[in-house]
Amino acid sequence: MSTQAMTEVRTKQLVPLLMVRSMDTSLRFYVEGLGFKLTNKWTPDGKIRWCWLEHGSAALMLQEWVANDRRPAELKGKVGEGVGFYFICEDALAFYHAVKDRGVEVNRPFVGNNMWVASLDDPDGWSLHFESPTDVAEDTDYDG
């Protein structure tokens, strides 16, 4: 591909695909717990096997792990080790309070890289971080 052709690509969005053990558990967590909206789904046998979720302008996809002739019966290793998903939002502290009020376990926010950071893991161990800009001093822990 020529350099000119590559400039024509104009990538617009990166949407991660997260493999999950239980679609029902993951959908409860993401939709009911974190406020994502289910905007697309694949239901080959009447059950959601893949879906597209959105939170504001951010998106991610979930797919339930199903063993087949190319995949083992279970996911191997620690899911997402070394991978974190960072959602930049208007108010990470509002996110923190909203999900906490919904009964979701979320770490106390702190300031890192001039951003409030509210972090949590999903039911499969994927590391999620919701951040918003701040002028509060670095390494400050939220006390609210």
PATOR-599197 format. One line per field, with one value per atom (N, C-alpha, C): x, y, z; atom name. Coordinates in nm, 4 decimals. Example, Ala and Ser with C-alpha at 12.3 -4.5 7.8 and 13.67 -1.06 7.14 Angstrom:
<nodes>
x	1.3190 | 1.2300 | 1.3200 | 1.2850 | 1.3670 | 1.2900
y	-0.5690 | -0.4500 | -0.3300 | -0.2250 | -0.1060 | 0.0030
z	0.7800 | 0.7800 | 0.7800 | 0.7080 | 0.7140 | 0.7870
atom	N | CA | C | N | CA | C
</nodes>
This chain:
<nodes>
x	0.0845 | 0.0000 | 0.0887 | 0.0589 | 0.1393 | 0.1118 | 0.2024 | 0.1848 | 0.0577 | 0.0319 | -0.0896 | -0.2140 | -0.2176 | -0.3341 | -0.3542 | -0.2455 | -0.2572 | -0.3181 | -0.2879 | -0.3467 | -0.4962 | -0.5435 | -0.6856 | -0.7658 | -0.7008 | -0.7704 | -0.8514 | -0.7912 | -0.8581 | -0.9327 | -0.8608 | -0.9195 | -1.0011 | -1.1186 | -1.2099 | -1.2309 | -1.2165 | -1.2483 | -1.1810 | -1.1391 | -1.0906 | -1.1951 | -1.2427 | -1.3444 | -1.2917 | -1.2525 | -1.2002 | -1.3093 | -1.2692 | -1.3565 | -1.3074 | -1.3940 | -1.3586 | -1.4282 | -1.3514 | -1.4093 | -1.4533 | -1.5757 | -1.6306 | -1.6794 | -1.6806 | -1.7254 | -1.8770 | -1.9457 | -2.0919 | -2.1464 | -2.2163 | -2.2734 | -2.3770 | -2.4589 | -2.5609 | -2.4969 | -2.3931 | -2.3241 | -2.2605 | -2.1948 | -2.1280 | -2.2276 | -2.3392 | -2.4397 | -2.4990 | -2.5261 | -2.5742 | -2.4729 | -2.3450 | -2.2393 | -2.2298 | -2.2169 | -2.1950 | -2.3197 | -2.4356 | -2.5574 | -2.6197 | -2.6508 | -2.7154 | -2.6179 | -2.4954 | -2.3977 | -2.3270 | -2.2784 | -2.1974 | -2.2719 | -2.3935 | -2.4719 | -2.4440 | -2.3797 | -2.3602 | -2.4947 | -2.5061 | -2.6267 | -2.5950 | -2.6804 | -2.6685 | -2.7237 | -2.6373 | -2.6814 | -2.6831 | -2.6219 | -2.6235 | -2.5951 | -2.6492 | -2.6264 | -2.6390 | -2.5796 | -2.5869 | -2.6448 | -2.7565 | -2.8268 | -2.8531 | -2.7501 | -2.7675 | -2.8612 | -2.8721 | -2.9582 | -3.0580 | -3.0937 | -3.1868 | -3.1216 | -2.9908 | -2.9151 | -2.8089 | -2.7854 | -2.6834 | -2.5459 | -2.4761 | -2.3400 | -2.2349 | -2.2757 | -2.1883 | -2.2733 | -2.2135 | -2.2882 | -2.1934 | -2.2518 | -2.1838 | -2.2463 | -2.1630 | -2.2087 | -2.1503 | -2.2266 | -2.1777 | -2.2010 | -2.1069 | -2.1167 | -2.0700 | -2.1643 | -2.1277 | -2.0784 | -1.9620 | -1.9071 | -1.8082 | -1.7881 | -1.6988 | -1.7784 | -1.7102 | -1.7768 | -1.6839 | -1.7452 | -1.6717 | -1.7652 | -1.7049 | -1.7814 | -1.7531 | -1.8540 | -1.8392 | -1.8753 | -1.8008 | -1.8359 | -1.8170 | -1.9196 | -1.9108 | -1.8198 | -1.7303 | -1.6371 | -1.7141 | -1.7070 | -1.7720 | -1.6677 | -1.6507 | -1.5535 | -1.6002 | -1.5042 | -1.5327 | -1.4078 | -1.4048 | -1.2903 | -1.1610 | -1.1686 | -1.0483 | -1.0180 | -1.1104 | -1.0929 | -1.1080 | -1.0225 | -1.0376 | -1.1654 | -1.2018 | -1.3252 | -1.3243 | -1.2070 | -1.2006 | -1.0924 | -1.1100 | -1.0063 | -0.8858 | -0.7682 | -0.6460 | -0.5798 | -0.5132 | -0.4361 | -0.5221 | -0.4559 | -0.5245 | -0.5731 | -0.7028 | -0.7635 | -0.7104 | -0.6715 | -0.6362 | -0.5114 | -0.4265 | -0.3073 | -0.2251 | -0.1971 | -0.1190 | -0.1998 | -0.3315 | -0.4175 | -0.5149 | -0.5296 | -0.6282 | -0.7051 | -0.8339 | -0.9180 | -0.9515 | -0.9175 | -0.9341 | -1.0436 | -1.1493 | -1.2614 | -1.2475 | -1.2227 | -1.2108 | -1.3527 | -1.3895 | -1.5260 | -1.5243 | -1.6424 | -1.6546 | -1.6276 | -1.6740 | -1.6648 | -1.6489 | -1.5256 | -1.4981 | -1.5518 | -1.5585 | -1.6124 | -1.7635 | -1.8334 | -1.9770 | -1.9963 | -1.9087 | -1.9139 | -1.8952 | -1.7953 | -1.7655 | -1.8895 | -1.9529 | -2.0707 | -2.1878 | -2.2087 | -2.3210 | -2.3097 | -2.1908 | -2.1774 | -2.1751 | -2.1173 | -2.1176 | -2.2615 | -2.3447 | -2.4856 | -2.5609 | -2.5115 | -2.5733 | -2.5192 | -2.4322 | -2.3792 | -2.2587 | -2.1954 | -2.0774 | -1.9532 | -1.8648 | -1.7407 | -1.6434 | -1.6057 | -1.5155 | -1.4115 | -1.2884 | -1.1811 | -1.1984 | -1.1529 | -1.1575 | -1.0740 | -1.1291 | -1.0545 | -0.9291 | -0.8357 | -0.7121 | -0.6750 | -0.5798 | -0.5338 | -0.4047 | -0.4032 | -0.2847 | -0.2789 | -0.1667 | -0.1482 | -0.2524 | -0.2787 | -0.3752 | -0.5172 | -0.5495 | -0.6830 | -0.7325 | -0.8614 | -0.9229 | -0.9394 | -0.9056 | -0.9136 | -0.9989 | -1.1092 | -1.1931 | -1.1783 | -1.1259 | -1.0910 | -1.1714 | -1.1950 | -1.2623 | -1.2333 | -1.2607 | -1.2468 | -1.3847 | -1.4004 | -1.5284 | -1.5304 | -1.6407 | -1.6506 | -1.5457 | -1.4866 | -1.3836 | -1.2425 | -1.2299 | -1.0981 | -1.0427 | -1.1221 | -1.0768 | -1.0682 | -0.9595 | -0.9311 | -0.9888 | -1.0829 | -1.1514 | -1.1198 | -1.0965 | -1.0605 | -1.1394 | -1.2103 | -1.2851 | -1.2138 | -1.1746 | -1.0898 | -1.1507 | -1.1198 | -1.1567 | -1.0486 | -1.0258 | -0.9209 | -0.9464 | -0.8367 | -0.8453 | -0.7189 | -0.7302 | -0.6114 | -0.5730 | -0.6355 | -0.6025 | -0.4622 | -0.3904 | -0.2522 | -0.2395 | -0.1330 | -0.1016 | -0.0988 | -0.1452 | -0.1486 | -0.2484 | -0.3380 | -0.4423 | -0.5448 | -0.5834 | -0.6902 | -0.8218 | -0.9266 | -1.0590 | -1.1125 | -1.1700 | -1.2200 | -1.3718 | -1.4392 | -1.5862 | -1.6567
y	-0.1173 | 0.0000 | 0.1231 | 0.2161 | 0.3375 | 0.4285 | 0.5228 | 0.6190 | 0.6989 | 0.7384 | 0.8137 | 0.7330 | 0.6070 | 0.5238 | 0.5099 | 0.5011 | 0.4878 | 0.6140 | 0.7308 | 0.8532 | 0.8605 | 0.7870 | 0.7841 | 0.6968 | 0.6119 | 0.5194 | 0.5957 | 0.6937 | 0.7776 | 0.6961 | 0.6162 | 0.5364 | 0.6258 | 0.5803 | 0.6620 | 0.6115 | 0.4832 | 0.4301 | 0.2947 | 0.2689 | 0.1378 | 0.0788 | -0.0409 | -0.1049 | -0.2413 | -0.2553 | -0.3842 | -0.4908 | -0.6133 | -0.7300 | -0.8051 | -0.8176 | -0.8874 | -1.0224 | -1.1289 | -1.2620 | -1.2773 | -1.3265 | -1.3393 | -1.4817 | -1.5216 | -1.6574 | -1.6693 | -1.5653 | -1.5672 | -1.4359 | -1.4413 | -1.3206 | -1.2597 | -1.3421 | -1.2899 | -1.2110 | -1.2671 | -1.1992 | -1.0697 | -1.0744 | -0.9557 | -0.8468 | -0.8846 | -0.7841 | -0.7173 | -0.7940 | -0.7331 | -0.6314 | -0.6690 | -0.5810 | -0.4539 | -0.4688 | -0.3534 | -0.2670 | -0.3275 | -0.2509 | -0.2003 | -0.2907 | -0.2499 | -0.1820 | -0.2309 | -0.1774 | -0.0520 | -0.0530 | 0.0589 | 0.1543 | 0.1190 | 0.2104 | 0.2062 | 0.1011 | 0.0869 | 0.0574 | 0.0908 | 0.0596 | -0.0495 | -0.1500 | -0.2585 | -0.2058 | -0.1916 | -0.1323 | -0.2303 | -0.3466 | -0.4475 | -0.5828 | -0.6886 | -0.8212 | -0.9276 | -1.0414 | -1.1601 | -1.2710 | -1.3293 | -1.4315 | -1.5541 | -1.6317 | -1.7437 | -1.8537 | -1.8705 | -1.9754 | -1.9181 | -1.7908 | -1.7246 | -1.6675 | -1.6862 | -1.6351 | -1.5396 | -1.4299 | -1.3348 | -1.4010 | -1.4107 | -1.4671 | -1.3596 | -1.2508 | -1.1358 | -1.0110 | -0.9014 | -0.7757 | -0.6567 | -0.5434 | -0.4147 | -0.3271 | -0.2718 | -0.1859 | -0.0471 | 0.0555 | 0.1931 | 0.2648 | 0.3516 | 0.4399 | 0.5751 | 0.6666 | 0.7913 | 0.7575 | 0.8086 | 0.7790 | 0.6623 | 0.6014 | 0.4856 | 0.3578 | 0.2579 | 0.1309 | 0.0147 | -0.0993 | -0.2246 | -0.3370 | -0.4493 | -0.5668 | -0.6770 | -0.7588 | -0.8767 | -0.9991 | -1.1053 | -1.2319 | -1.3426 | -1.4268 | -1.5374 | -1.6458 | -1.6925 | -1.7980 | -1.9281 | -1.9858 | -2.1136 | -2.2064 | -2.3221 | -2.4199 | -2.4715 | -2.4940 | -2.5569 | -2.6304 | -2.6743 | -2.7528 | -2.6719 | -2.5398 | -2.4562 | -2.3933 | -2.4031 | -2.3413 | -2.4437 | -2.4342 | -2.5252 | -2.4929 | -2.5820 | -2.5675 | -2.4435 | -2.3999 | -2.2850 | -2.1884 | -2.0621 | -1.9621 | -2.0000 | -1.9881 | -2.0209 | -1.8942 | -1.9040 | -1.7929 | -1.6859 | -1.5805 | -1.4685 | -1.3742 | -1.3532 | -1.2673 | -1.1253 | -1.0686 | -0.9282 | -0.8852 | -0.9784 | -0.9396 | -0.8394 | -0.7256 | -0.6217 | -0.5313 | -0.5499 | -0.4696 | -0.3906 | -0.2624 | -0.1789 | -0.0994 | -0.0816 | -0.0025 | 0.1277 | 0.2399 | 0.3718 | 0.4470 | 0.4804 | 0.5550 | 0.6989 | 0.7914 | 0.9317 | 0.9884 | 1.0463 | 1.0953 | 1.2368 | 1.2955 | 1.4305 | 1.4339 | 1.3311 | 1.3352 | 1.1946 | 1.1543 | 1.0213 | 1.0066 | 1.1159 | 1.1088 | 1.0826 | 1.1403 | 1.1121 | 0.9655 | 0.9138 | 0.7720 | 0.6864 | 0.7198 | 0.6466 | 0.6383 | 0.7523 | 0.7539 | 0.6777 | 0.6927 | 0.6267 | 0.4745 | 0.4215 | 0.2752 | 0.2210 | 0.2980 | 0.2568 | 0.2491 | 0.3465 | 0.3467 | 0.2278 | 0.1729 | 0.0559 | -0.0749 | -0.0651 | -0.1835 | -0.2452 | -0.1718 | -0.2221 | -0.1878 | -0.2852 | -0.2622 | -0.1852 | -0.0667 | 0.0206 | 0.0763 | 0.0862 | 0.1382 | 0.2883 | 0.3339 | 0.4765 | 0.5515 | 0.6572 | 0.7329 | 0.7988 | 0.8222 | 0.8924 | 0.9767 | 1.0675 | 1.1502 | 1.0917 | 1.0654 | 1.0175 | 1.0823 | 1.1375 | 1.2043 | 1.3136 | 1.3928 | 1.5032 | 1.4581 | 1.3360 | 1.2812 | 1.2138 | 1.2349 | 1.1495 | 1.0132 | 0.9074 | 0.7717 | 0.6870 | 0.6332 | 0.5390 | 0.4044 | 0.3049 | 0.1769 | 0.0617 | -0.0389 | -0.1599 | -0.2704 | -0.3933 | -0.5082 | -0.5614 | -0.6107 | -0.6717 | -0.8155 | -0.8877 | -1.0232 | -1.1222 | -1.0943 | -1.1822 | -1.1345 | -1.0216 | -0.9709 | -0.8644 | -0.8187 | -0.7091 | -0.5827 | -0.5079 | -0.3894 | -0.2649 | -0.1971 | -0.0811 | 0.0424 | 0.1545 | 0.2790 | 0.3928 | 0.4689 | 0.5848 | 0.7079 | 0.7982 | 0.9116 | 1.0430 | 1.1491 | 1.2841 | 1.3820 | 1.4860 | 1.5837 | 1.6560 | 1.6905 | 1.7661 | 1.8481 | 1.9501 | 2.0265 | 1.9969 | 1.8948 | 1.8508 | 1.7878 | 1.8003 | 1.7521 | 1.6023 | 1.5680 | 1.4290 | 1.3417 | 1.2177 | 1.1167 | 1.1484 | 1.2430 | 1.2707 | 1.1571 | 1.1087 | 1.0092 | 1.0824 | 1.0387 | 1.0981 | 1.0621 | 1.1600 | 1.1324 | 1.1391 | 1.1440 | 1.1547 | 1.0252
z	0.0000 | 0.0000 | 0.0000 | -0.0848 | -0.0937 | 0.0256 | 0.0486 | 0.1564 | 0.1337 | 0.0105 | -0.0209 | 0.0145 | -0.0224 | 0.0074 | 0.1583 | 0.2336 | 0.3785 | 0.4397 | 0.3879 | 0.4413 | 0.4125 | 0.3150 | 0.2817 | 0.3787 | 0.4537 | 0.5438 | 0.6484 | 0.7126 | 0.8122 | 0.9184 | 0.9901 | 1.0980 | 1.1903 | 1.2288 | 1.3085 | 1.4502 | 1.4725 | 1.6051 | 1.6247 | 1.7460 | 1.7860 | 1.8798 | 1.8493 | 1.9320 | 1.9743 | 2.1015 | 2.1472 | 2.1551 | 2.1286 | 2.1448 | 2.2678 | 2.3687 | 2.4915 | 2.4927 | 2.5060 | 2.5197 | 2.6653 | 2.6856 | 2.8199 | 2.8426 | 2.9687 | 3.0032 | 3.0044 | 3.0499 | 3.0580 | 3.0049 | 2.8920 | 2.8347 | 2.9288 | 2.9924 | 3.0840 | 3.1985 | 3.2598 | 3.3698 | 3.3203 | 3.2062 | 3.1515 | 3.1137 | 3.0539 | 3.0176 | 3.1416 | 3.2465 | 3.3712 | 3.4223 | 3.4214 | 3.4710 | 3.3866 | 3.2555 | 3.1682 | 3.1504 | 3.1325 | 3.1059 | 3.2363 | 3.3273 | 3.4520 | 3.5482 | 3.5549 | 3.6493 | 3.6029 | 3.4780 | 3.4302 | 3.3384 | 3.2973 | 3.2147 | 3.0657 | 3.0172 | 2.8731 | 2.8073 | 2.6781 | 2.6009 | 2.5006 | 2.4947 | 2.3971 | 2.2652 | 2.1631 | 2.0369 | 1.9200 | 1.9358 | 1.8306 | 1.8954 | 1.8356 | 1.8932 | 1.7856 | 1.8136 | 1.7278 | 1.8133 | 1.7678 | 1.8459 | 1.7583 | 1.7271 | 1.6342 | 1.6837 | 1.8139 | 1.8686 | 1.9699 | 1.9496 | 2.0396 | 2.1642 | 2.1790 | 2.2936 | 2.2395 | 2.3101 | 2.2648 | 2.2770 | 2.1658 | 2.1635 | 2.1412 | 2.0778 | 2.0507 | 2.0634 | 2.1107 | 2.1144 | 2.1064 | 2.0711 | 2.0629 | 2.1699 | 2.2571 | 2.3658 | 2.3493 | 2.3880 | 2.3802 | 2.5124 | 2.5452 | 2.6614 | 2.6120 | 2.5868 | 2.5204 | 2.3805 | 2.3430 | 2.2097 | 2.2122 | 2.3294 | 2.3400 | 2.3133 | 2.2605 | 2.2311 | 2.2615 | 2.2883 | 2.2977 | 2.2577 | 2.2228 | 2.1846 | 2.2852 | 2.3101 | 2.3951 | 2.3117 | 2.3315 | 2.2684 | 2.3704 | 2.3814 | 2.4759 | 2.4188 | 2.5043 | 2.4659 | 2.4487 | 2.3312 | 2.3042 | 2.2447 | 2.3062 | 2.2553 | 2.1197 | 2.0331 | 1.9032 | 1.8583 | 1.7354 | 1.6893 | 1.6835 | 1.6905 | 1.6897 | 1.8247 | 1.9193 | 2.0506 | 2.1611 | 2.2642 | 2.3781 | 2.4567 | 2.5467 | 2.6243 | 2.7141 | 2.7597 | 2.8495 | 2.8064 | 2.8458 | 2.8254 | 2.9100 | 2.8558 | 2.9286 | 2.9802 | 3.0932 | 3.1478 | 3.2115 | 3.2576 | 3.3210 | 3.2122 | 3.2089 | 3.1080 | 3.1189 | 3.0080 | 3.0018 | 3.0754 | 3.1144 | 3.1892 | 3.1078 | 3.1696 | 3.1036 | 3.0123 | 3.0082 | 2.9208 | 3.0078 | 2.9801 | 3.0481 | 2.9448 | 2.9687 | 2.8795 | 2.9506 | 2.8883 | 2.9474 | 2.8735 | 2.9477 | 2.8936 | 2.9423 | 2.8516 | 2.8886 | 2.8920 | 3.0061 | 3.0230 | 3.0810 | 3.0903 | 3.1452 | 3.2954 | 3.3676 | 3.5133 | 3.5712 | 3.5936 | 3.6482 | 3.7904 | 3.8642 | 4.0009 | 3.9981 | 3.9016 | 3.8856 | 3.8478 | 3.7594 | 3.7236 | 3.8489 | 3.9276 | 4.0514 | 4.1405 | 4.1655 | 4.2528 | 4.1907 | 4.0610 | 3.9938 | 4.0003 | 3.9709 | 3.9725 | 4.1153 | 4.2052 | 4.3459 | 4.3981 | 4.3601 | 4.3997 | 4.3403 | 4.2296 | 4.1671 | 4.2250 | 4.3250 | 4.3911 | 4.3238 | 4.2324 | 4.1631 | 4.2452 | 4.2618 | 4.3352 | 4.2457 | 4.2906 | 4.2156 | 4.3123 | 4.2666 | 4.3512 | 4.3747 | 4.4903 | 4.5200 | 4.4156 | 4.3570 | 4.2555 | 4.3123 | 4.2225 | 4.2543 | 4.1333 | 4.1515 | 4.0403 | 3.9855 | 3.8560 | 3.7850 | 3.6481 | 3.6142 | 3.4844 | 3.4602 | 3.5664 | 3.5594 | 3.5278 | 3.5693 | 3.5464 | 3.6740 | 3.7076 | 3.8075 | 3.7439 | 3.8152 | 3.7630 | 3.8570 | 3.8040 | 3.8779 | 3.8083 | 3.8788 | 3.8175 | 3.8767 | 3.7933 | 3.8359 | 3.7360 | 3.7764 | 3.6873 | 3.6545 | 3.5317 | 3.4954 | 3.5472 | 3.5311 | 3.5876 | 3.5360 | 3.4197 | 3.3650 | 3.3946 | 3.4626 | 3.4974 | 3.4044 | 3.3063 | 3.2203 | 3.3045 | 3.2892 | 3.3683 | 3.2992 | 3.3680 | 3.3122 | 3.3952 | 3.3274 | 3.3945 | 3.3309 | 3.4140 | 3.3664 | 3.4187 | 3.3275 | 3.3629 | 3.3155 | 3.3915 | 3.3499 | 3.3953 | 3.3151 | 3.3464 | 3.4786 | 3.5466 | 3.6718 | 3.6912 | 3.7745 | 3.8128 | 3.9579 | 4.0171 | 4.1527 | 4.1503 | 4.2598 | 4.2681 | 4.2388 | 4.1706 | 4.1356 | 4.2606 | 4.2478 | 4.3548 | 4.4671 | 4.4457 | 4.5437 | 4.5418 | 4.6578 | 4.6694 | 4.6946 | 4.6302 | 4.6480 | 4.7860 | 4.8560 | 4.9898 | 4.9989 | 4.8859 | 4.8867 | 4.8798
atom	N | CA | C | N | CA | C | N | CA | C | N | CA | C | N | CA | C | N | CA | C | N | CA | C | N | CA | C | N | CA | C | N | CA | C | N | CA | C | N | CA | C | N | CA | C | N | CA | C | N | CA | C | N | CA | C | N | CA | C | N | CA | C | N | CA | C | N | CA | C | N | CA | C | N | CA | C | N | CA | C | N | CA | C | N | CA | C | N | CA | C | N | CA | C | N | CA | C | N | CA | C | N | CA | C | N | CA | C | N | CA | C | N | CA | C | N | CA | C | N | CA | C | N | CA | C | N | CA | C | N | CA | C | N | CA | C | N | CA | C | N | CA | C | N | CA | C | N | CA | C | N | CA | C | N | CA | C | N | CA | C | N | CA | C | N | CA | C | N | CA | C | N | CA | C | N | CA | C | N | CA | C | N | CA | C | N | CA | C | N | CA | C | N | CA | C | N | CA | C | N | CA | C | N | CA | C | N | CA | C | N | CA | C | N | CA | C | N | CA | C | N | CA | C | N | CA | C | N | CA | C | N | CA | C | N | CA | C | N | CA | C | N | CA | C | N | CA | C | N | CA | C | N | CA | C | N | CA | C | N | CA | C | N | CA | C | N | CA | C | N | CA | C | N | CA | C | N | CA | C | N | CA | C | N | CA | C | N | CA | C | N | CA | C | N | CA | C | N | CA | C | N | CA | C | N | CA | C | N | CA | C | N | CA | C | N | CA | C | N | CA | C | N | CA | C | N | CA | C | N | CA | C | N | CA | C | N | CA | C | N | CA | C | N | CA | C | N | CA | C | N | CA | C | N | CA | C | N | CA | C | N | CA | C | N | CA | C | N | CA | C | N | CA | C | N | CA | C | N | CA | C | N | CA | C | N | CA | C | N | CA | C | N | CA | C | N | CA | C | N | CA | C | N | CA | C | N | CA | C | N | CA | C | N | CA | C | N | CA | C | N | CA | C | N | CA | C | N | CA | C | N | CA | C | N | CA | C | N | CA | C | N | CA | C | N | CA | C | N | CA | C | N | CA | C | N | CA | C | N | CA | C | N | CA | C | N | CA | C | N | CA | C | N | CA | C | N | CA | C | N | CA | C | N | CA | C | N | CA | C | N | CA | C | N | CA | C | N | CA | C | N | CA | C
</nodes>
